[in-house]
Amino acid sequence: MADVRVTTRDTILIVARRRFAEHGYAGTSLAEIADEVGIRSPSLFHHFPSKTALYRAVLLDAFESWLAIMDETAAVPGEGWPQVERVLRTAFRFFQERPDFVRLARWEALEGGPILVDELAALLGPLFERAVGFLERQMDEGLIRRCDARRLVITGYGAILSYVSDAPLVGALLGDDPLSDSSLAAEQEHVVDLFRHALAGKPAR
C-alpha cells in the first residue's frame, strides 16, 4: 500500500476550506489558520503568497471535485429521463456529503468574492454547455419534454444547493431536521419527482 503523506500545504488547505466555509472570505483570518495548522504566520506565505491565493486554491479545488464527479456521471451511457435522474441523484449526494462545498459556493455567491465571476464561470462553463447540449439533443429526439435547457440546468443546481445551504430556515419552516437521513431522502425524492413530471411525460412536439 502506498504511503500517502499529508503535507503542510495539504493541512493548510483542509483548515482553510473549513474556515472559509464557516466564516466566508472576509471573516477568515490567516493568523487563525496558521495557528490551527501549528505553524507561524510567515510560514504560511511560503505555500500561498496571499489570502486571495489561498482562497483561490481552496475554491478551485472544491469545484474541480464537482467537475470530476459530474464528468464521471456523464460518462455512463444513458438517454432521456433515466440519465437526467442519474445526474440529479449524483448532484444531491455530492452536496449532501460535502457541506463545506455548499457553504463555500453560497459565501462566494453572496459576497461576490474574487473568484466566482471570472474563474469559476470559466471553469464551470464547459460542464454547463455539455449539460445544455445533452438536454437539447434529448428534446430533439423526443425523449424528454421540450423546455429551456439552460434555465433547467440552473434550476436543478439551485434547487439542490439551496435546500442544503438554507438548512436552518428549511428546518424552521418544515418543523424537522432537514439534514437528517430521512429528510434528505425525502427531499431527494421530491426534487427527482418534480423534474420527472416536468420532463418525463409525453414530449411536446
Summary of the structure (lengths in Angstrom):
residues: 205
radius of gyration: 19.5
end to end distance: 56.2
largest distance: 65.0
contacts: 566
relative contact order: 0.11
helix: 74%
strand: 0%
